[in-house]
């Protein structure tokens, strides 16, 4: 390897690592802000959150890697141009393509690694993140008592604590409504003081009430609704156990999520696409046969029952030849057959549309495995020549330009994917739309940078206009 190539690689690796982890951090914080409401107040263990954040950090790579390639290549060539190192290399007879060659090899390696990651690692991490998020969202918030506020978290009970002690266990002025009988507030417990503690296994809350009173309305018959009999019980101490098992987060089997398109690799996606297509073809092929055998045959059976009428066959078809009872029977039978056929047709159409939508999602995910790799190459051919043209390094102008191009790429990708899922565009067009639009821009910028074009020099556009007016004068 030439010394100049080593120099270019060293100039690129530093910005790439820095921008890659910065981009991962930004997307990670977006995840935190998006799901923060699902985490707060549920008493999740630190190990569980660490596991979720660890897996999610891998899911940010498909977004962070293209941005890092774009930004780092723009910064590298911007720094080389700003310090006239790029000019010195060109003066030594090196073309821009030769200068870019070692970085191109690195980006190709990154693209191959990105494909392996998308096909093998990302489905596994999506499965872990999806199942964990589902379980966290399904779990109930932790049981917390606030002073003077009714808590309805425990099914069948409404509990209000007047004031909690500083130790977090002592309670004062406790009021409990028992709704388990589904008869309103017919059971009420009050206590001056009390304590609450969880069992060591965290499955039960033990509430000890002191110096209290319980009230119960007796509603055993209709007369009780008018006389309002009540049973009152005074107690020195009473212990109540509440089941907290519903507050414990239970893990759902990951097998329930393995059919999601984001959790499948290429071979699995191809299998699902093929099997779903076969299912649709089978349903369409059996549709006419099922209608003929199950519904149209009833019409023939109905007509055969009219043999008791002593008329010619052609007269049987005339409603005027039949009695009112027979006419009514035929009309009702035909209406029932038509309704059944329509319901069957609607069911087949619904299943077909559902399968067709699933096929579009699978096809979109299938193409996504490749678009990440190609996006890294395309954005490299935008960032490198653009840095050579701008000749500005650091995190100023390169960041602004990179963000603009990346937002454009991201919007085009989302738009194309949405069009695919809606059925407005084939998957091979929608998923590659962003790449197809940005690739000519990369080729154009590479051509301009090779010919040392002053693409962003305002004077280069204003001077010809000035010269035109000068010639006219």
FILUM-776667 format. One line per field, with one value per residue: residue number from 0; x, y, z of N, C-alpha, C in turn. Coordinates in steps of 0.05 Angstrom, whole numbers. Example, Ala and Ser with C-alpha at 12.3 -4.5 7.8 and 13.67 -1.06 7.14 Angstrom:
resi = [0	1]
n_px = [264	257]
n_py = [-114	-45]
n_pz = [156	142]
ca_px = [246	273]
ca_py = [-90	-21]
ca_pz = [156	143]
c_px = [264	258]
c_py = [-66	1]
c_pz = [156	157]
This chain:
resi = [0	1	2	3	4	5	6	7	8	9	10	11	12	13	14	15	16	17	18	19	20	21	22	23	24	25	26	27	28	29	30	31	32	33	34	35	36	37	38	39	40	41	42	43	44	45	46	47	48	49	50	51	52	53	54	55	56	57	58	59	60	61	62	63	64	65	66	67	68	69	70	71	72	73	74	75	76	77	78	79	80	81	82	83	84	85	86	87	88	89	90	91	92	93	94	95	96	97	98	99	100	101	102	103	104	105	106	107	108	109	110	111	112	113	114	115	116	117	118	119	120	121	122	123	124	125	126	127	128	129	130	131	132	133	134	135	136	137	138	139	140	141	142	143	144	145	146	147	148	149	150	151	152	153	154	155	156	157	158	159	160	161	162	163	164	165	166	167	168	169	170	171	172	173	174	175	176	177	178	179	180	181	182	183	184	185	186	187	188	189	190	191	192	193	194	195	196	197	198	199	200	201	202	203	204	205	206	207	208	209	210	211	212	213	214	215	216	217	218	219	220	221	222	223	224	225	226	227	228	229	230	231	232	233	234	235	236	237	238	239	240	241	242	243	244	245	246	247	248	249	250	251	252	253	254	255	256	257	258	259	260	261	262	263	264	265	266	267	268	269	270	271	272	273	274	275	276	277	278	279	280	281	282	283	284	285	286	287	288	289	290	291	292	293	294	295	296	297	298	299	300	301	302	303	304	305	306	307	308	309	310	311	312	313	314	315	316	317	318	319	320	321	322	323	324	325	326	327	328	329	330	331	332	333	334	335	336	337	338	339	340	341	342	343	344	345	346	347	348	349	350	351	352	353	354	355	356	357	358	359	360	361	362	363	364	365	366	367	368	369	370	371	372	373	374	375	376	377	378	379	380	381	382	383	384	385	386	387	388	389	390	391	392	393	394	395	396	397	398	399	400	401	402	403	404	405	406	407	408	409	410	411	412	413	414	415	416	417	418	419	420	421	422	423	424	425	426	427	428	429	430	431	432	433	434	435	436	437	438	439	440	441	442	443	444	445	446	447	448	449	450	451	452	453	454	455	456	457	458	459	460	461	462	463	464	465	466	467	468	469	470	471	472]
n_px = [17	11	43	12	-39	-45	-44	-91	-129	-121	-138	-191	-213	-216	-256	-299	-309	-322	-367	-402	-414	-436	-481	-508	-518	-553	-598	-610	-626	-672	-704	-709	-739	-785	-808	-809	-853	-873	-837	-834	-852	-861	-828	-785	-732	-662	-628	-662	-676	-624	-614	-654	-638	-588	-599	-629	-592	-566	-605	-604	-563	-574	-593	-553	-505	-505	-509	-462	-423	-432	-423	-371	-339	-347	-326	-273	-251	-263	-229	-179	-181	-185	-136	-102	-81	-105	-100	-44	-38	-65	-32	13	-1	-42	-107	-175	-204	-165	-148	-194	-197	-174	-210	-257	-252	-255	-308	-337	-325	-352	-404	-413	-409	-452	-495	-491	-502	-555	-582	-573	-560	-594	-649	-652	-641	-684	-725	-716	-720	-772	-804	-791	-808	-862	-877	-863	-898	-946	-946	-969	-968	-924	-946	-964	-975	-1004	-1008	-1073	-1097	-1138	-1123	-1129	-1106	-1104	-1145	-1214	-1211	-1209	-1165	-1147	-1098	-1088	-1041	-973	-921	-852	-819	-841	-873	-909	-977	-1030	-1097	-1131	-1172	-1214	-1248	-1286	-1298	-1308	-1354	-1385	-1427	-1428	-1407	-1411	-1382	-1340	-1279	-1246	-1189	-1149	-1093	-1039	-998	-956	-928	-887	-886	-828	-822	-846	-898	-944	-979	-980	-1026	-1034	-1082	-1100	-1142	-1195	-1255	-1307	-1356	-1415	-1464	-1526	-1553	-1594	-1645	-1704	-1729	-1689	-1666	-1697	-1699	-1646	-1608	-1550	-1485	-1440	-1373	-1325	-1256	-1193	-1146	-1132	-1114	-1098	-1089	-1062	-1061	-1004	-986	-1003	-976	-925	-878	-889	-857	-869	-874	-825	-836	-884	-874	-842	-861	-864	-844	-798	-766	-743	-699	-667	-677	-721	-758	-765	-789	-837	-861	-867	-900	-946	-962	-975	-1018	-1056	-1064	-1086	-1133	-1160	-1165	-1199	-1244	-1287	-1303	-1321	-1364	-1398	-1407	-1426	-1466	-1492	-1512	-1554	-1594	-1610	-1628	-1672	-1705	-1715	-1750	-1798	-1824	-1874	-1911	-1955	-1938	-1909	-1837	-1814	-1851	-1845	-1807	-1831	-1856	-1908	-1936	-1934	-1955	-1971	-1946	-1905	-1877	-1860	-1827	-1786	-1765	-1746	-1709	-1673	-1655	-1629	-1589	-1561	-1543	-1510	-1472	-1450	-1428	-1390	-1358	-1340	-1310	-1269	-1246	-1229	-1190	-1155	-1138	-1113	-1071	-1045	-1028	-993	-954	-933	-909	-870	-840	-820	-787	-751	-724	-701	-658	-617	-616	-592	-538	-525	-538	-498	-454	-473	-481	-429	-406	-430	-414	-356	-337	-366	-343	-292	-304	-328	-289	-284	-272	-282	-338	-376	-398	-397	-431	-481	-491	-489	-532	-575	-574	-580	-630	-661	-652	-674	-728	-744	-737	-775	-822	-822	-826	-876	-909	-902	-924	-976	-991	-986	-941	-892	-849	-795	-788	-806	-774	-724	-724	-702	-647	-642	-653	-613	-566	-553	-540	-495	-460	-457	-434	-385	-362	-359	-324	-278	-264	-249	-289	-322	-370	-400	-387	-407	-393	-380	-427	-449	-412	-413	-463	-455	-414	-443	-479	-441	-418	-462	-469]
n_py = [-24	44	102	148	128	105	150	176	138	140	192	186	146	165	210	178	140	174	204	161	140	185	192	144	154	198	176	138	169	190	145	138	184	174	128	139	147	96	72	99	98	43	12	-17	-64	-49	-82	-102	-57	-43	-87	-79	-29	-43	-80	-47	-9	-34	-35	17	21	14	65	99	84	97	153	165	148	185	235	230	220	268	304	286	294	347	369	355	386	437	445	444	396	361	389	386	331	324	355	323	286	252	229	246	200	161	180	172	117	80	91	77	22	11	28	-7	-54	-41	-40	-93	-116	-89	-112	-166	-156	-135	-180	-222	-206	-162	-180	-213	-178	-143	-177	-186	-133	-120	-159	-147	-93	-100	-131	-94	-51	-77	-88	-68	-3	11	0	55	99	161	219	233	218	177	110	66	21	-33	-86	-82	-52	13	56	102	141	183	207	192	161	183	140	111	66	71	89	137	154	119	98	52	27	-28	-60	-110	-142	-119	-84	-30	20	-14	-37	-11	8	38	67	91	88	51	1	-18	-70	-107	-176	-220	-245	-209	-215	-205	-153	-133	-106	-75	-55	-10	6	13	15	-21	-20	-47	-53	-86	-120	-159	-168	-139	-107	-89	-49	-5	0	2	-32	-41	-67	-59	-60	-59	-56	-73	-88	-106	-149	-146	-176	-163	-183	-179	-200	-186	-139	-153	-159	-202	-247	-254	-308	-311	-334	-316	-270	-280	-283	-233	-186	-156	-188	-229	-265	-265	-314	-334	-293	-298	-349	-339	-302	-333	-375	-347	-324	-371	-388	-348	-357	-408	-398	-364	-399	-438	-411	-403	-456	-469	-434	-454	-507	-504	-464	-450	-500	-506	-478	-510	-554	-532	-521	-573	-591	-573	-609	-628	-597	-599	-582	-559	-563	-513	-478	-480	-445	-397	-349	-337	-383	-408	-420	-371	-384	-418	-382	-345	-378	-391	-340	-326	-368	-357	-307	-319	-353	-317	-280	-313	-327	-277	-264	-304	-289	-238	-254	-284	-243	-208	-240	-247	-194	-183	-221	-202	-152	-169	-194	-150	-123	-161	-163	-111	-111	-149	-125	-84	-106	-101	-48	-18	-30	-12	41	61	62	98	145	154	168	216	246	247	272	320	341	351	392	432	441	449	432	399	406	440	467	416	384	409	404	349	332	354	324	273	276	284	234	200	217	204	149	133	151	120	68	72	78	29	-6	10	-8	23	24	-20	-63	-65	-16	24	15	24	75	121	111	109	162	192	170	190	242	234	215	260	298	273	276	332	345	319	348	394	433	494	489	509	562	626	668	644	637	687	720	706	728	782	793	786	830	870	863	876	930]
n_pz = [0	-17	11	8	4	54	84	67	85	141	149	140	174	227	227	208	249	291	271	262	313	336	304	317	371	367	341	378	422	400	400	455	470	441	465	518	552	558	591	639	708	714	743	722	718	721	692	653	624	606	573	534	512	493	452	419	403	362	323	305	269	212	199	218	193	135	139	168	131	89	115	138	92	65	102	103	50	47	86	64	17	40	65	22	8	-25	-73	-79	-87	-136	-167	-168	-205	-193	-203	-184	-178	-167	-118	-89	-89	-48	-6	-30	-32	22	33	1	28	76	56	42	93	115	87	106	159	156	138	174	228	241	237	283	326	319	332	386	407	391	419	473	477	469	514	555	544	553	607	672	705	760	828	860	914	924	966	988	939	900	884	831	812	829	813	825	871	903	929	978	1008	1062	1081	1073	1111	1125	1119	1078	1086	1127	1138	1139	1155	1120	1066	1035	980	963	905	885	885	846	855	864	912	959	999	1047	1075	1130	1163	1216	1219	1187	1155	1099	1062	1017	999	1002	951	917	900	929	963	1028	1069	1129	1172	1224	1280	1256	1215	1183	1132	1106	1057	1057	1007	992	974	941	977	1010	981	993	1048	1063	1095	1137	1153	1204	1224	1273	1282	1312	1287	1221	1168	1100	1039	976	909	870	823	772	763	753	701	650	606	538	491	441	394	375	348	305	254	234	183	190	221	193	150	84	57	87	79	23	22	50	15	-31	-12	4	-45	-72	-40	-51	-106	-105	-77	-113	-156	-135	-125	-164	-171	-120	-114	-154	-139	-86	-83	-133	-144	-109	-132	-175	-147	-122	-165	-183	-145	-162	-193	-183	-207	-260	-315	-375	-385	-402	-383	-329	-314	-315	-273	-268	-274	-226	-159	-107	-59	-77	-109	-71	-41	-78	-87	-35	-28	-70	-54	-5	-25	-56	-17	13	-25	-35	15	18	-26	-9	35	11	-20	20	46	4	-6	43	43	-2	15	55	23	-4	39	54	7	5	50	34	-8	21	47	11	-4	37	33	-19	-13	20	-16	-55	-27	-12	-60	-67	-22	-22	-73	-65	-20	-40	-75	-44	-5	50	116	180	227	208	154	125	158	153	97	92	125	97	48	70	95	49	24	62	64	12	14	53	29	-18	4	29	-15	-38	1	-1	-50	-95	-125	-153	-114	-128	-152	-116	-68	-87	-104	-79	-84	-140	-153	-126	-145	-199	-183	-152	-192	-225	-189	-180	-231	-237	-195	-212	-257	-233	-223	-207	-173	-131	-129	-128	-160	-207	-232	-234	-262	-319	-332	-321	-359	-405	-405	-408	-458	-490	-479]
ca_px = [0	26	41	-9	-63	-46	-51	-120	-145	-120	-154	-220	-222	-224	-282	-320	-316	-335	-394	-418	-425	-453	-507	-521	-528	-576	-621	-617	-642	-699	-718	-716	-760	-809	-819	-805	-878	-877	-818	-837	-871	-867	-810	-769	-705	-640	-618	-681	-672	-598	-617	-669	-622	-566	-609	-638	-569	-560	-625	-599	-541	-582	-595	-528	-483	-504	-503	-434	-407	-435	-411	-342	-326	-348	-306	-245	-243	-264	-204	-157	-183	-181	-108	-89	-69	-118	-87	-18	-40	-71	-8	31	-11	-63	-135	-193	-212	-143	-148	-217	-196	-172	-235	-277	-249	-266	-337	-347	-325	-374	-429	-415	-415	-480	-513	-491	-516	-584	-594	-568	-560	-616	-674	-650	-644	-712	-742	-711	-731	-802	-817	-787	-825	-890	-881	-862	-922	-969	-944	-982	-950	-919	-966	-954	-996	-998	-1024	-1099	-1106	-1147	-1108	-1147	-1089	-1111	-1172	-1234	-1207	-1201	-1151	-1136	-1081	-1087	-1013	-954	-898	-827	-806	-854	-889	-930	-1000	-1049	-1123	-1134	-1199	-1214	-1273	-1285	-1317	-1307	-1381	-1398	-1452	-1422	-1391	-1427	-1363	-1321	-1261	-1230	-1171	-1133	-1065	-1034	-971	-957	-903	-888	-873	-801	-824	-858	-923	-966	-977	-993	-1035	-1042	-1098	-1104	-1163	-1212	-1284	-1316	-1384	-1425	-1493	-1539	-1571	-1601	-1671	-1713	-1737	-1664	-1660	-1712	-1693	-1617	-1595	-1521	-1470	-1416	-1354	-1302	-1233	-1168	-1126	-1141	-1093	-1109	-1068	-1069	-1045	-989	-975	-1009	-957	-899	-877	-886	-845	-884	-858	-815	-847	-907	-865	-824	-874	-862	-825	-772	-751	-738	-676	-675	-689	-747	-776	-772	-807	-863	-872	-875	-923	-969	-971	-988	-1043	-1074	-1070	-1104	-1160	-1174	-1172	-1221	-1267	-1309	-1312	-1336	-1390	-1414	-1414	-1440	-1488	-1509	-1526	-1579	-1615	-1619	-1644	-1697	-1721	-1723	-1773	-1822	-1835	-1902	-1928	-1960	-1937	-1886	-1812	-1809	-1870	-1837	-1790	-1848	-1866	-1937	-1947	-1931	-1972	-1958	-1928	-1881	-1862	-1847	-1806	-1764	-1752	-1731	-1686	-1653	-1642	-1610	-1566	-1545	-1530	-1488	-1451	-1437	-1412	-1366	-1341	-1327	-1290	-1246	-1233	-1214	-1166	-1136	-1126	-1095	-1047	-1031	-1014	-970	-934	-920	-891	-847	-823	-807	-766	-731	-707	-687	-633	-597	-615	-574	-511	-521	-540	-471	-438	-484	-476	-400	-400	-440	-399	-328	-333	-377	-322	-271	-314	-333	-263	-288	-272	-294	-366	-393	-411	-402	-454	-505	-496	-495	-559	-594	-575	-590	-659	-673	-651	-693	-755	-749	-739	-800	-843	-823	-836	-905	-923	-902	-943	-1003	-996	-985	-916	-879	-829	-768	-787	-808	-752	-699	-729	-683	-621	-643	-653	-588	-543	-544	-528	-467	-443	-453	-415	-358	-353	-352	-300	-256	-257	-244	-311	-329	-399	-414	-376	-429	-382	-379	-453	-455	-394	-423	-485	-442	-400	-464	-489	-419	-416	-485	-463]
ca_py = [0	68	120	167	114	102	177	180	121	151	216	179	129	181	222	158	129	195	209	137	138	208	186	124	167	215	159	125	188	192	122	143	204	162	108	146	143	67	63	113	90	15	-2	-36	-69	-37	-102	-104	-33	-46	-106	-67	-8	-56	-90	-25	4	-47	-27	44	20	19	94	113	78	114	181	166	147	210	257	226	224	297	317	279	308	376	376	353	409	462	447	443	370	350	402	374	304	327	366	301	269	233	238	244	172	147	188	160	88	65	95	62	-6	10	31	-32	-73	-34	-47	-122	-120	-79	-133	-188	-147	-133	-206	-241	-195	-144	-194	-223	-155	-133	-196	-181	-107	-122	-174	-133	-70	-110	-138	-70	-36	-92	-89	-46	14	3	8	78	113	189	230	244	211	149	92	45	1	-60	-91	-86	-35	41	60	129	145	211	217	170	168	187	114	99	43	79	102	150	161	101	94	32	19	-55	-62	-137	-153	-106	-72	-3	23	-26	-45	10	5	61	61	115	83	25	-3	-34	-83	-127	-201	-222	-252	-186	-224	-195	-129	-138	-80	-78	-32	-7	24	20	9	-30	-16	-63	-51	-111	-117	-187	-170	-113	-91	-77	-25	17	3	6	-43	-39	-81	-43	-77	-44	-74	-62	-93	-124	-153	-150	-183	-156	-198	-161	-215	-172	-117	-164	-161	-230	-249	-268	-325	-297	-347	-301	-247	-289	-280	-205	-184	-145	-208	-251	-261	-266	-340	-335	-274	-311	-371	-328	-290	-355	-390	-329	-323	-397	-388	-331	-370	-430	-387	-354	-422	-453	-393	-409	-483	-469	-421	-472	-532	-498	-445	-453	-526	-503	-468	-534	-570	-518	-524	-601	-595	-563	-629	-634	-581	-614	-564	-564	-552	-485	-462	-480	-421	-373	-345	-335	-410	-419	-408	-350	-397	-427	-359	-335	-397	-387	-314	-327	-385	-343	-285	-332	-362	-293	-269	-331	-324	-251	-266	-320	-273	-218	-267	-290	-218	-198	-257	-241	-168	-186	-235	-184	-132	-182	-198	-124	-118	-179	-155	-86	-118	-164	-105	-67	-119	-93	-19	-7	-33	6	69	69	69	121	169	159	182	243	260	251	294	344	352	362	417	453	447	458	409	404	398	463	464	388	373	421	392	320	329	359	301	250	280	278	205	187	223	188	121	130	155	96	46	76	73	-1	-19	17	-21	42	21	-46	-62	-59	12	41	12	34	102	140	105	116	191	203	160	209	265	226	214	287	311	262	288	360	346	310	370	418	452	512	485	526	589	643	685	629	640	716	733	705	747	809	795	788	857	887	861	890	958]
ca_pz = [0	-19	34	4	10	83	94	62	103	168	149	138	195	251	223	205	275	306	260	265	340	340	291	333	395	360	335	403	438	388	410	483	471	430	482	547	567	563	611	665	727	714	761	706	728	705	674	631	607	593	551	513	499	479	426	402	391	336	303	295	250	185	195	225	175	111	147	175	106	75	130	141	66	59	120	96	26	53	100	44	0	55	71	-3	5	-49	-95	-82	-99	-164	-180	-171	-226	-184	-208	-161	-176	-154	-90	-76	-92	-22	10	-43	-23	50	32	-10	51	94	43	45	121	120	77	125	183	151	133	195	255	246	244	310	344	316	347	415	413	388	441	498	477	472	542	572	540	564	636	686	720	788	847	875	928	929	987	981	912	898	866	820	797	836	803	846	895	901	955	982	1032	1069	1083	1077	1128	1111	1113	1055	1093	1146	1125	1156	1143	1097	1057	1015	969	952	883	873	881	823	865	872	936	981	1020	1052	1099	1138	1184	1223	1211	1175	1143	1075	1056	997	1006	989	923	903	889	945	980	1054	1081	1157	1180	1253	1290	1233	1214	1157	1127	1084	1052	1053	984	985	961	932	1001	1021	966	1004	1076	1065	1118	1135	1173	1211	1239	1284	1286	1322	1267	1199	1148	1073	1019	948	890	853	801	748	760	744	672	641	579	517	474	417	370	366	332	284	228	225	161	199	236	175	131	56	50	100	64	-3	28	57	-9	-49	-1	4	-72	-78	-26	-66	-131	-98	-70	-137	-172	-123	-120	-182	-165	-95	-120	-171	-124	-61	-85	-157	-144	-94	-151	-190	-128	-118	-189	-184	-127	-174	-212	-178	-225	-285	-338	-392	-372	-407	-367	-300	-310	-313	-246	-269	-274	-200	-138	-91	-39	-91	-118	-47	-33	-97	-82	-10	-32	-87	-38	13	-40	-64	6	20	-45	-31	39	11	-43	8	52	-7	-28	43	50	-18	-1	66	33	-21	32	68	2	-8	62	52	-15	13	69	19	-22	41	53	-9	-7	56	23	-42	-3	30	-39	-69	-10	-13	-85	-63	-2	-29	-92	-55	-2	-57	-88	-23	7	78	134	206	231	201	128	119	172	141	71	96	136	75	30	84	98	23	20	81	56	-12	22	67	9	-35	20	33	-41	-42	19	-10	-75	-117	-139	-147	-93	-139	-159	-92	-49	-100	-115	-68	-96	-168	-155	-117	-161	-220	-170	-145	-217	-233	-171	-185	-256	-232	-178	-228	-275	-217	-227	-185	-173	-110	-130	-138	-181	-232	-245	-238	-281	-347	-336	-323	-385	-426	-406	-416	-487	-502	-477]
c_px = [18	22	18	-36	-67	-55	-81	-137	-145	-137	-184	-230	-232	-251	-304	-328	-332	-364	-413	-431	-442	-481	-522	-533	-553	-601	-629	-633	-669	-716	-727	-739	-787	-823	-816	-830	-884	-859	-824	-858	-877	-847	-793	-741	-684	-629	-636	-678	-645	-600	-632	-653	-599	-576	-617	-615	-561	-580	-621	-577	-551	-587	-569	-506	-483	-498	-473	-416	-408	-420	-381	-328	-326	-328	-278	-236	-245	-239	-180	-157	-177	-151	-90	-74	-80	-106	-59	-19	-46	-47	13	22	-32	-90	-152	-201	-190	-142	-171	-215	-193	-198	-258	-276	-260	-296	-350	-347	-347	-401	-434	-423	-444	-500	-514	-506	-546	-597	-592	-571	-586	-642	-675	-654	-672	-731	-740	-724	-761	-815	-814	-806	-854	-896	-881	-888	-946	-969	-957	-962	-946	-940	-955	-978	-987	-1017	-1050	-1109	-1114	-1130	-1126	-1132	-1097	-1140	-1191	-1232	-1200	-1190	-1141	-1121	-1079	-1059	-995	-931	-872	-813	-819	-871	-912	-952	-1018	-1074	-1127	-1164	-1198	-1243	-1269	-1306	-1319	-1334	-1396	-1425	-1448	-1405	-1405	-1409	-1342	-1305	-1247	-1212	-1155	-1104	-1062	-1005	-975	-929	-907	-875	-846	-802	-838	-885	-947	-959	-993	-1000	-1046	-1056	-1103	-1126	-1181	-1240	-1290	-1346	-1392	-1455	-1503	-1559	-1579	-1628	-1680	-1720	-1712	-1657	-1674	-1705	-1664	-1605	-1565	-1508	-1444	-1399	-1330	-1280	-1209	-1145	-1138	-1119	-1106	-1085	-1078	-1049	-1031	-977	-980	-990	-929	-900	-871	-875	-862	-865	-850	-826	-870	-899	-849	-835	-873	-839	-798	-755	-744	-714	-686	-689	-717	-767	-784	-792	-835	-876	-883	-900	-948	-980	-986	-1016	-1064	-1083	-1090	-1132	-1175	-1182	-1196	-1246	-1291	-1320	-1329	-1363	-1409	-1424	-1432	-1464	-1505	-1524	-1552	-1601	-1627	-1637	-1671	-1716	-1731	-1747	-1799	-1834	-1864	-1921	-1930	-1961	-1912	-1861	-1808	-1828	-1862	-1821	-1807	-1861	-1897	-1951	-1947	-1950	-1956	-1938	-1902	-1864	-1846	-1823	-1782	-1750	-1735	-1706	-1665	-1639	-1622	-1585	-1548	-1530	-1506	-1465	-1436	-1419	-1387	-1347	-1326	-1305	-1265	-1231	-1218	-1189	-1145	-1122	-1106	-1069	-1031	-1016	-990	-947	-919	-901	-866	-828	-807	-783	-744	-713	-691	-660	-610	-594	-596	-545	-506	-522	-513	-453	-447	-478	-446	-393	-413	-422	-370	-324	-344	-357	-299	-279	-316	-307	-265	-290	-287	-324	-385	-409	-416	-427	-480	-512	-503	-523	-580	-596	-587	-620	-673	-674	-671	-722	-763	-753	-766	-824	-845	-834	-866	-920	-923	-923	-972	-1011	-996	-961	-904	-856	-801	-765	-787	-785	-726	-702	-708	-655	-621	-642	-626	-564	-534	-531	-499	-449	-437	-432	-387	-346	-344	-327	-276	-246	-252	-264	-316	-360	-413	-401	-397	-418	-382	-406	-460	-438	-403	-446	-474	-429	-420	-474	-466	-416	-438	-480	-441]
c_py = [25	85	139	154	110	129	183	164	131	176	210	164	145	194	202	147	149	200	185	136	162	203	165	136	184	198	144	144	192	169	127	162	192	144	114	142	114	57	74	101	60	-1	-23	-39	-57	-56	-105	-80	-34	-65	-94	-46	-21	-66	-68	-10	-8	-40	1	44	25	49	108	108	94	143	184	165	173	232	254	230	254	312	311	294	339	385	375	377	435	466	443	416	356	363	391	347	305	338	344	281	249	245	234	215	155	154	175	129	73	68	79	33	-9	10	5	-54	-67	-42	-77	-129	-111	-99	-157	-181	-146	-161	-225	-230	-179	-158	-204	-201	-143	-151	-190	-154	-108	-136	-160	-109	-78	-117	-114	-54	-50	-92	-64	-28	4	15	30	92	142	200	242	238	182	134	69	23	-28	-65	-96	-69	-6	48	89	130	175	222	193	180	171	161	100	76	50	95	114	157	145	97	74	26	-8	-58	-90	-149	-140	-94	-43	-2	12	-35	-23	4	31	53	87	112	56	24	-20	-45	-103	-153	-203	-229	-231	-193	-213	-170	-134	-111	-86	-53	-33	13	33	10	0	-28	-33	-60	-79	-108	-145	-189	-141	-95	-77	-51	0	22	8	-6	-43	-54	-65	-60	-59	-63	-59	-65	-112	-124	-160	-156	-177	-171	-178	-175	-201	-148	-127	-168	-190	-229	-266	-285	-310	-309	-332	-279	-255	-287	-252	-202	-173	-165	-232	-244	-266	-292	-343	-317	-286	-333	-360	-315	-312	-369	-373	-326	-349	-398	-371	-344	-393	-420	-378	-378	-437	-437	-401	-437	-484	-456	-440	-496	-526	-481	-449	-480	-525	-494	-492	-551	-558	-522	-553	-606	-586	-584	-635	-618	-594	-594	-571	-552	-523	-467	-461	-454	-396	-371	-344	-362	-422	-406	-387	-362	-406	-404	-347	-352	-394	-361	-315	-345	-371	-321	-297	-341	-339	-281	-287	-329	-298	-252	-282	-304	-251	-230	-274	-264	-206	-214	-251	-215	-169	-200	-217	-163	-144	-187	-172	-117	-136	-171	-129	-92	-133	-145	-88	-79	-109	-62	-6	-7	-13	35	79	77	95	147	175	175	210	258	266	273	321	358	364	388	439	461	460	433	416	395	421	458	434	376	384	407	363	316	334	335	277	252	274	248	191	192	206	159	116	132	130	72	48	70	43	-14	-13	5	-2	39	-7	-42	-54	-30	30	40	22	62	122	136	114	147	203	193	179	234	258	225	242	301	300	273	317	363	337	332	396	440	468	511	504	554	607	660	671	631	669	728	730	724	776	813	799	817	876	887	876	920	966]
c_pz = [0	6	32	10	40	96	91	81	131	170	150	162	220	248	221	232	292	297	264	292	348	329	307	358	390	356	361	421	426	397	439	485	460	449	512	563	574	585	639	682	728	731	747	718	709	685	649	612	592	569	528	498	483	452	408	389	365	315	292	273	221	179	199	205	150	117	154	150	91	89	132	114	59	76	111	72	30	67	81	26	14	61	46	-7	-20	-74	-100	-94	-128	-180	-185	-191	-217	-190	-183	-156	-162	-124	-75	-74	-65	-5	-3	-35	5	50	21	12	71	82	46	74	128	110	96	150	179	148	156	223	261	251	273	330	343	332	377	423	412	411	468	499	481	502	561	569	552	594	648	700	749	807	865	888	933	950	976	954	912	877	858	806	804	829	826	870	886	929	955	1009	1037	1068	1088	1095	1112	1104	1089	1061	1112	1132	1146	1140	1117	1091	1033	1006	955	931	871	869	858	831	875	897	960	1004	1023	1077	1104	1161	1190	1214	1198	1164	1118	1070	1034	1007	992	960	906	891	904	960	1005	1066	1108	1166	1211	1259	1268	1236	1185	1155	1103	1081	1046	1031	974	972	954	955	1012	1006	977	1034	1082	1090	1115	1159	1179	1230	1248	1290	1297	1301	1245	1178	1121	1055	991	930	871	829	774	743	752	714	664	612	560	500	448	392	358	347	308	256	217	204	170	214	220	158	103	49	63	86	37	1	34	32	-28	-38	-1	-25	-80	-65	-41	-92	-126	-92	-95	-154	-161	-120	-137	-177	-140	-99	-135	-155	-100	-63	-110	-158	-128	-112	-166	-172	-124	-141	-192	-166	-139	-194	-207	-195	-252	-309	-353	-379	-377	-391	-338	-294	-307	-286	-246	-268	-246	-180	-122	-71	-53	-101	-94	-39	-52	-92	-56	-14	-49	-71	-18	-1	-48	-41	14	1	-42	-7	34	-6	-27	25	35	-14	-4	48	28	-14	22	58	14	-6	46	48	-3	14	61	30	-9	32	54	4	-3	48	35	-10	13	45	0	-33	7	6	-52	-53	-9	-38	-86	-45	-10	-49	-82	-36	-18	-70	-67	-10	35	95	160	207	224	176	121	133	160	114	74	106	114	56	44	88	71	18	38	73	31	-5	35	47	-9	-21	24	8	-46	-25	12	-36	-99	-134	-133	-127	-104	-148	-134	-73	-61	-110	-105	-80	-125	-172	-147	-132	-183	-207	-162	-170	-226	-216	-175	-211	-252	-215	-194	-246	-260	-221	-202	-182	-154	-108	-143	-161	-208	-246	-251	-260	-310	-352	-338	-350	-407	-428	-415	-446	-501	-502	-497]
